[in-house]
Amino acid sequence: MKEKSARDPLGAFAGFVLRIAFLAVAVVLLGWVVLTKVETAKGFDVAMWAAQHSPIPLPVDPVEFGNRVINSPSIWFIAAFGVMALMAAFTNLWGARLRLRPEGVSNDGEARLELKGAPARVGGSLEGVVVLDGKAAAGDRYKLLLQCRDREGKGSTSYSDSIEVRALPGAGAGGAILPFRFDIPLTALPLLEWGPFRARVVYEWELLFMPVGSWFGSTFPLQVEPGPVAEVRAARAAMPPAVVGPFPWKIALGVVGGLLGVLTLLFLLVDALISFFRGTVTP
């Protein structure tokens, strides 16, 4: 594995730019909300100035615009938008950091991954060692989790397997290593193939490790090749019907939960818009 080259410097630069943009939006919106709650008149003046200098023509005059945005629920809708922009800023910062990480280094920079044998694939094995930094001690117990997520399915886990290992002494002074081996079954993922009504699903693999009993861990992205089509088809055909796919009640709960979430967001958005265009309270 390469140890010194950046993974995606162009993507990291784009992530930093987006982070600055979202952070600027968050600071402006949340700062205005705080100012309005502390000094309503000053918040009104700022809102009116923004309306006067808006590059997009507004359907109301600046005074009316200031009246509407400083009152509930408009001001809380703006605050929520600011919080979302702040979260997007940190998400882009995290993504940029990962793109600058050297190959084979964990997301927090505290461990290195060394793989052995042939490239991993579905129906094969994943073997290697995790080289921990000097703060780790031999004899400590760690949990290693191999998992695959459906990137187009909003991060749902498609396959996972875990083991517990005891850290062994490292080759140099200090530190420790975690040897591991995972056998990836042919049925780990659905059969990936093109068809008139099928889109090729994108899966992302990762190896996560953490001390036993900890809630947080470090991760390595992995490249795992799909298994041979004929072997995967035969393995899945031999599976009991009850094992193939999620249970219907899980699908039903997922659909109901998604619909409730969408309806709640639509209700809040419509309520905020109606209040904005009908509000006439002056400071």
Kinemage of the C-alpha trace (Angstrom):
@kinemage 1
@onewidth
@group {chain A} dominant
@subgroup {mainchain}
@vectorlist {calphas} color= white
{ca met a 1} P 0.000 0.000 0.000
{ca lys a 2} L 1.054 3.579 -0.600
{ca glu a 3} L 1.706 5.408 2.634
{ca lys a 4} L 2.507 9.007 1.694
{ca ser a 5} L 0.360 10.037 -1.272
{ca ala a 6} L -2.916 11.915 -0.750
{ca arg a 7} L -5.981 10.015 -1.865
{ca asp a 8} L -7.927 12.829 -3.527
{ca pro a 9} L -6.448 16.342 -3.183
{ca leu a 10} L -8.909 17.864 -5.691
{ca gly a 11} L -11.890 16.413 -3.809
{ca ala a 12} L -10.385 17.607 -0.528
{ca phe a 13} L -10.045 21.146 -1.906
{ca ala a 14} L -13.681 21.093 -3.062
{ca gly a 15} L -14.714 19.877 0.398
{ca phe a 16} L -12.853 22.737 2.093
{ca val a 17} L -14.497 25.279 -0.233
{ca leu a 18} L -17.945 23.894 0.522
{ca arg a 19} L -17.135 23.851 4.193
{ca ile a 20} L -16.236 27.558 4.134
{ca ala a 21} L -19.398 28.398 2.184
{ca phe a 22} L -21.728 26.479 4.506
{ca leu a 23} L -19.916 27.807 7.578
{ca ala a 24} L -20.337 31.391 6.357
{ca val a 25} L -24.073 30.836 5.821
{ca ala a 26} L -24.415 29.231 9.259
{ca val a 27} L -22.549 32.035 11.036
{ca val a 28} L -24.612 34.751 9.317
{ca leu a 29} L -27.990 33.107 9.977
{ca leu a 30} L -27.351 31.972 13.533
{ca gly a 31} L -25.651 35.271 14.398
{ca trp a 32} L -28.674 37.160 13.111
{ca val a 33} L -31.062 34.961 15.116
{ca val a 34} L -29.104 35.606 18.324
{ca leu a 35} L -28.936 39.334 17.579
{ca thr a 36} L -32.687 39.452 16.950
{ca lys a 37} L -33.463 37.655 20.194
{ca val a 38} L -31.200 40.023 22.160
{ca glu a 39} L -31.915 43.270 20.272
{ca thr a 40} L -35.096 42.957 18.214
{ca ala a 41} L -34.773 46.404 16.663
{ca lys a 42} L -31.241 45.733 15.417
{ca gly a 43} L -32.297 42.354 14.034
{ca phe a 44} L -35.137 44.110 12.212
{ca asp a 45} L -32.711 46.667 10.742
{ca val a 46} L -30.398 43.922 9.499
{ca ala a 47} L -33.296 42.015 7.902
{ca met a 48} L -34.565 45.173 6.216
{ca trp a 49} L -31.060 45.997 4.913
{ca ala a 50} L -30.741 42.455 3.504
{ca ala a 51} L -34.086 42.825 1.742
{ca gln a 52} L -33.064 46.168 0.256
{ca his a 53} L -29.806 44.733 -1.105
{ca ser a 54} L -31.160 41.334 -2.155
{ca pro a 55} L -30.015 40.328 -5.679
{ca ile a 56} L -33.385 38.550 -6.092
{ca pro a 57} L -36.502 40.759 -6.120
{ca leu a 58} L -38.744 40.039 -3.134
{ca pro a 59} L -42.587 39.940 -3.343
{ca val a 60} L -42.847 42.265 -0.296
{ca asp a 61} L -41.260 45.595 0.601
{ca pro a 62} L -38.227 45.589 2.958
{ca val a 63} L -40.217 46.802 5.977
{ca glu a 64} L -42.796 44.043 5.578
{ca phe a 65} L -40.021 41.504 5.052
{ca gly a 66} L -38.309 42.554 8.291
{ca asn a 67} L -41.609 42.343 10.162
{ca arg a 68} L -42.220 38.786 9.035
{ca val a 69} L -38.814 37.200 9.541
{ca ile a 70} L -38.271 38.410 13.113
{ca asn a 71} L -41.357 36.615 14.437
{ca ser a 72} L -42.131 32.950 15.048
{ca pro a 73} L -42.115 30.561 13.323
{ca ser a 74} L -40.077 32.292 10.583
{ca ile a 75} L -37.142 33.068 12.866
{ca trp a 76} L -37.017 29.473 14.113
{ca phe a 77} L -37.159 28.178 10.560
{ca ile a 78} L -34.149 30.386 9.751
{ca ala a 79} L -32.379 29.116 12.872
{ca ala a 80} L -33.003 25.503 11.804
{ca phe a 81} L -31.610 26.279 8.346
{ca gly a 82} L -28.517 27.764 10.009
{ca val a 83} L -28.014 24.632 12.086
{ca met a 84} L -28.327 22.488 8.951
{ca ala a 85} L -25.702 24.660 7.211
{ca leu a 86} L -23.408 24.259 10.225
{ca met a 87} L -23.795 20.465 10.108
{ca ala a 88} L -23.107 20.493 6.352
{ca ala a 89} L -19.932 22.524 6.989
{ca phe a 90} L -18.564 19.968 9.439
{ca thr a 91} L -19.608 17.101 7.139
{ca asn a 92} L -17.644 18.615 4.258
{ca leu a 93} L -14.686 19.275 6.556
{ca trp a 94} L -14.719 15.632 7.654
{ca gly a 95} L -14.920 14.446 4.062
{ca ala a 96} L -12.042 16.718 3.038
{ca arg a 97} L -9.939 15.362 5.871
{ca leu a 98} L -10.584 11.793 4.758
{ca arg a 99} L -9.655 12.632 1.161
{ca leu a 100} L -6.277 13.972 2.320
{ca arg a 101} L -5.559 10.908 4.428
{ca pro a 102} L -2.720 8.693 3.114
{ca glu a 103} L -3.658 5.266 1.798
{ca gly a 104} L -3.844 2.604 4.476
{ca val a 105} L -4.210 5.087 7.362
{ca ser a 106} L -7.301 5.133 9.578
{ca asn a 107} L -9.679 8.077 9.562
{ca asp a 108} L -8.235 9.385 12.838
{ca gly a 109} L -4.605 8.781 11.797
{ca glu a 110} L -3.899 6.496 14.761
{ca ala a 111} L -3.446 3.164 12.953
{ca arg a 112} L -2.227 1.654 9.705
{ca leu a 113} L -3.682 -1.223 7.708
{ca glu a 114} L -1.480 -3.878 6.068
{ca leu a 115} L -3.289 -6.441 3.927
{ca lys a 116} L -1.909 -9.845 3.000
{ca gly a 117} L -2.569 -12.286 0.198
{ca ala a 118} L -4.721 -11.775 -2.886
{ca pro a 119} L -7.101 -8.797 -3.232
{ca ala a 120} L -10.287 -9.336 -1.242
{ca arg a 121} L -13.460 -10.388 -3.040
{ca val a 122} L -16.895 -11.739 -2.188
{ca gly a 123} L -16.463 -15.495 -1.744
{ca gly a 124} L -12.833 -15.046 -0.679
{ca ser a 125} L -11.059 -13.799 2.426
{ca leu a 126} L -9.685 -10.575 3.873
{ca glu a 127} L -6.500 -11.020 5.884
{ca gly a 128} L -3.942 -8.673 7.364
{ca val a 129} L -2.939 -6.703 10.446
{ca val a 130} L -3.892 -3.364 11.966
{ca val a 131} L -0.757 -1.591 13.220
{ca leu a 132} L -1.656 0.543 16.236
{ca asp a 133} L 0.272 3.564 17.478
{ca gly a 134} L 2.433 3.736 20.589
{ca lys a 135} L -0.503 4.357 22.933
{ca ala a 136} L -1.810 0.816 22.418
{ca ala a 137} L -0.519 -2.034 24.573
{ca ala a 138} L -0.140 -5.721 23.840
{ca gly a 139} L -2.842 -7.794 25.518
{ca asp a 140} L -5.639 -5.266 25.087
{ca arg a 141} L -8.795 -6.689 23.525
{ca tyr a 142} L -10.230 -5.124 20.380
{ca lys a 143} L -13.328 -5.646 18.281
{ca leu a 144} L -12.914 -5.651 14.496
{ca leu a 145} L -15.987 -5.164 12.329
{ca leu a 146} L -16.088 -5.751 8.583
{ca gln a 147} L -19.145 -4.167 7.031
{ca cys a 148} L -20.557 -3.148 3.688
{ca arg a 149} L -22.966 -0.276 3.112
{ca asp a 150} L -25.272 0.411 0.224
{ca arg a 151} L -24.236 3.924 -0.792
{ca glu a 152} L -27.431 4.452 -2.789
{ca gly a 153} L -29.571 3.065 0.050
{ca lys a 154} L -28.737 5.914 2.444
{ca gly a 155} L -26.022 4.033 4.253
{ca ser a 156} L -27.973 0.897 5.141
{ca thr a 157} L -25.718 -1.989 6.145
{ca ser a 158} L -25.887 -4.816 3.612
{ca tyr a 159} L -23.379 -7.147 5.277
{ca ser a 160} L -21.357 -7.222 8.497
{ca asp a 161} L -19.143 -9.613 10.447
{ca ser a 162} L -17.127 -9.054 13.614
{ca ile a 163} L -14.379 -10.737 15.618
{ca glu a 164} L -12.530 -10.039 18.869
{ca val a 165} L -8.749 -10.201 18.952
{ca arg a 166} L -6.086 -9.604 21.551
{ca ala a 167} L -3.367 -7.146 20.550
{ca leu a 168} L 0.095 -8.608 19.966
{ca pro a 169} L 3.414 -6.778 20.503
{ca gly a 170} L 4.433 -4.607 17.547
{ca ala a 171} L 7.655 -5.029 15.613
{ca gly a 172} L 9.151 -1.729 16.823
{ca ala a 173} L 9.380 -0.058 20.192
{ca gly a 174} L 5.903 0.444 21.580
{ca gly a 175} L 2.633 -0.050 19.790
{ca ala a 176} L 0.809 -3.257 18.995
{ca ile a 177} L -0.776 -5.108 16.087
{ca leu a 178} L -4.178 -6.706 15.544
{ca pro a 179} L -4.034 -9.730 13.234
{ca phe a 180} L -7.321 -10.613 11.560
{ca arg a 181} L -8.927 -12.789 8.933
{ca phe a 182} L -12.478 -12.577 7.592
{ca asp a 183} L -14.065 -15.099 5.260
{ca ile a 184} L -16.564 -13.268 3.057
{ca pro a 185} L -19.378 -15.606 1.950
{ca leu a 186} L -20.733 -15.593 -1.599
{ca thr a 187} L -24.111 -14.582 -0.159
{ca ala a 188} L -22.718 -11.443 1.492
{ca leu a 189} L -24.325 -9.265 -1.187
{ca pro a 190} L -27.115 -9.669 -3.729
{ca leu a 191} L -26.146 -10.687 -7.226
{ca leu a 192} L -24.822 -7.585 -9.011
{ca glu a 193} L -25.726 -7.576 -12.676
{ca trp a 194} L -27.170 -5.303 -15.326
{ca gly a 195} L -30.717 -5.668 -16.573
{ca pro a 196} L -33.543 -3.672 -18.171
{ca phe a 197} L -35.103 -2.838 -14.794
{ca arg a 198} L -32.029 -3.099 -12.536
{ca ala a 199} L -29.482 -0.438 -11.689
{ca arg a 200} L -26.048 -1.462 -10.554
{ca val a 201} L -25.852 -0.802 -6.818
{ca val a 202} L -22.714 0.836 -5.404
{ca tyr a 203} L -21.411 -0.782 -2.218
{ca glu a 204} L -18.781 0.630 0.115
{ca trp a 205} L -16.731 -1.653 2.341
{ca glu a 206} L -14.922 -0.654 5.499
{ca leu a 207} L -13.027 -2.211 8.390
{ca leu a 208} L -13.743 -0.721 11.805
{ca phe a 209} L -11.822 -1.446 15.012
{ca met a 210} L -12.303 -0.303 18.606
{ca pro a 211} L -11.362 -1.391 22.129
{ca val a 212} L -13.842 -3.873 23.546
{ca gly a 213} L -16.494 -1.954 25.467
{ca ser a 214} L -15.931 1.308 23.577
{ca trp a 215} L -18.664 3.098 21.646
{ca phe a 216} L -16.327 4.716 19.129
{ca gly a 217} L -13.858 3.255 16.675
{ca ser a 218} L -11.578 3.982 13.746
{ca thr a 219} L -12.203 2.932 10.168
{ca phe a 220} L -10.363 1.969 6.998
{ca pro a 221} L -12.064 2.065 3.586
{ca leu a 222} L -11.674 -1.190 1.680
{ca gln a 223} L -11.822 -2.372 -1.904
{ca val a 224} L -13.683 -5.688 -2.120
{ca glu a 225} L -14.389 -7.105 -5.556
{ca pro a 226} L -17.745 -8.796 -6.328
{ca gly a 227} L -17.823 -12.574 -6.535
{ca pro a 228} L -18.135 -14.627 -9.738
{ca val a 229} L -21.680 -14.334 -11.058
{ca ala a 230} L -22.228 -18.080 -11.512
{ca glu a 231} L -20.971 -18.919 -8.003
{ca val a 232} L -23.001 -16.147 -6.370
{ca arg a 233} L -26.157 -17.201 -8.217
{ca ala a 234} L -25.702 -20.841 -7.146
{ca ala a 235} L -24.984 -19.894 -3.515
{ca arg a 236} L -28.037 -17.672 -3.258
{ca ala a 237} L -30.256 -20.267 -4.921
{ca ala a 238} L -29.221 -22.744 -2.213
{ca met a 239} L -30.234 -20.398 0.612
{ca pro a 240} L -33.486 -21.087 2.518
{ca pro a 241} L -36.227 -18.681 1.327
{ca ala a 242} L -36.634 -17.154 4.791
{ca val a 243} L -32.998 -16.003 4.774
{ca val a 244} L -33.102 -14.162 1.468
{ca gly a 245} L -33.837 -10.454 1.853
{ca pro a 246} L -35.212 -8.460 4.803
{ca phe a 247} L -38.371 -9.510 6.593
{ca pro a 248} L -41.591 -7.824 5.381
{ca trp a 249} L -42.234 -6.121 8.713
{ca lys a 250} L -38.868 -4.385 8.504
{ca ile a 251} L -39.737 -3.088 5.065
{ca ala a 252} L -43.144 -1.900 6.295
{ca leu a 253} L -41.645 -0.094 9.298
{ca gly a 254} L -39.059 1.550 7.068
{ca val a 255} L -41.698 2.791 4.630
{ca val a 256} L -43.988 4.083 7.402
{ca gly a 257} L -41.110 5.805 9.183
{ca gly a 258} L -39.918 7.438 5.978
{ca leu a 259} L -43.400 8.704 5.114
{ca leu a 260} L -43.925 10.141 8.602
{ca gly a 261} L -40.574 11.925 8.415
{ca val a 262} L -41.340 13.410 4.993
{ca leu a 263} L -44.834 14.507 6.039
{ca thr a 264} L -43.460 16.147 9.195
{ca leu a 265} L -40.871 18.121 7.233
{ca leu a 266} L -43.476 19.187 4.666
{ca phe a 267} L -45.843 20.324 7.433
{ca leu a 268} L -43.132 22.437 9.099
{ca leu a 269} L -42.076 23.939 5.774
{ca val a 270} L -45.639 24.816 4.700
{ca asp a 271} L -46.430 26.218 8.153
{ca ala a 272} L -43.348 28.433 8.043
{ca leu a 273} L -44.115 29.673 4.521
{ca ile a 274} L -47.760 30.452 5.371
{ca ser a 275} L -46.725 32.305 8.521
{ca phe a 276} L -44.088 34.232 6.573
{ca phe a 277} L -46.424 35.477 3.840
{ca arg a 278} L -49.285 36.275 6.256
{ca gly a 279} L -47.378 37.710 9.174
{ca thr a 280} L -47.762 41.421 9.801
{ca val a 281} L -46.431 41.884 13.345
{ca thr a 282} L -44.133 44.911 13.701
{ca pro a 283} L -41.276 45.189 16.194
